[in-house]
Structures are given as structure tokens and as C-alpha cells.
Amino acid sequence: MSGSIRMPPGSRSDTLPHVPRQRRPSWAEPDPVDELAGRLEEFIAAAVHPDEIAALLESDGMSDDRIREKYGCKDSFSLAEELYERSSAAIPNPRYRPTTPGKSACRAAC
């Protein structure tokens, strides 16, 4: 008898047995907060305060229940703070310029 041990009797030897598609583990799923930050990237970068981002989230109809369920934050304000922190860490302040010796910090920032 030849063929794979896994092949049931009477099956064709020229086809391979069905192998189920492997699922991704839950830790490999993309972070939903990162996905939201990517979609709102321009608005978040222009925001001066996290409350602006919270206002956008609420105007889009995101309830606190949905935010808790999908993003793991307690409300729109905590999600807005998280988004603001992630964007401010990724986007350097365009007004900041390192001071050079002999110049004041105020002149370097202007």
C-alpha cells in the first residue's frame, strides 16, 4: 500500500488532503487604536488639545459603550488622550528648533 497515512481509503492519491487555514492569534491582530489613529491622522496632528479629538469622536457617534468595547478605553476623553499622546510622540513639534550657542530659546523658536 502506498500513499499518505492521513488519506482516507478511496481518495485520489494525486490530491492533497484539506489543511484548514490557520487563524491568527489574538495578540497578532492590529491594535484598533492604531487603526483609528491612522484614519484620523491629519485631524489628530492638527489638534491642539485632546478635547478636540474627543469632540470629533463624539460627533462621529461613538458612544462610551462602543469605545469601551472596541478600543478598551473608559470613554471618549481617555481615547482622545491616548490618540493625542501617540500622535505627539510620532510627530515632532514643527515650531521647535534646537537652540544654538549664543541665541536665546525664544529667538530659536521664532
N, C-alpha and C positions, 0 to 999 in steps of 0.2 A: 504494500500500500504506500502510495506517495502523496505528497501534499501536506498542507499545514494541519496540525492537530486541532487548531481552532476552527477549521472549516467544517460546517455540518455535513453529514453524509448527503450525497446527491447534489451538492452545489457545484458550480463550474469551477474548475481549477485555474481558469485564466483571469478571474476577477478576485480582487482582494476583499476580505470581509470589511463590513462597515465599521469605521472607527468613529465614535462620537467626537464632535468638536469640543475641545477643551474650553471651559469658561475661564475668564479672567478672575483672579482672586479679588475680593472686595478692596484690598489695600492697593491694588493696581489701577482702580478706577480713577479718572481725573477728579481733582478737587473741584466741587461745584462753585466754591468761592472764587477760585482762579478762573473758571469759565465765565462767571459773571463779571469779574474784573476785566477780562479780555473784551467782553461785549460792550462794557461801559468805559473803556479805557480813556477815550478823549474827554468825556464828561468828568471822570474822576480826576484826570490830570489838571483840568481847569478849575476844579473845586478848591475853594479857599478854606472851607471848614467841613467836617464830616456831616453836619446838619444839612448841607446842600445835597449830599448824596442820599441821606435819609429821606429828604423831600422827594427826590426822584423815584426812589424805591416805592414810597407810598403812593405817589401819583400814578405809578405803573400798576397799582392794585395789589401789591404784595402785602399780605396780612402778616401779623406777627406769628400766627399759627403756621403759615406756609414757610416763613423764614426759619422757624424752629425746626420744622420737618425736613426741609431741603438743605439748609445751609448750616444748621447746628448752632445758630446764634439765638439769643433770647428775644431780640426784637430788631426792628429796622435800624435803630440807633447803634446797637452793638455791631450789626453787619456793616453799617456805613463806616464806623470807626475802623473795622478790620480792613475794608476796601481802601480807605484813606491811607492807613499805615502801609499797606502793601504797595500802593502806588507811589507814596512819597519815598519809600525805600528804593524803588526801581527808577524813579525819575529824579535826577538831581535838580536842585533849585537853580533856575536859569539866571537869577539875579546874583547868585553867589559867585564871587571871583576871589581867589586866594589873594591875600594882601602881599605886596612886595615890600621889602625893607624900605623905610623912609616914607611910605604912604599910609594914611590913616585908613581904618577899616571902612569908614563912611565913604571916602573917595573911591575905594576899590569896588564898593557895591554899586556905585552910580554909573 
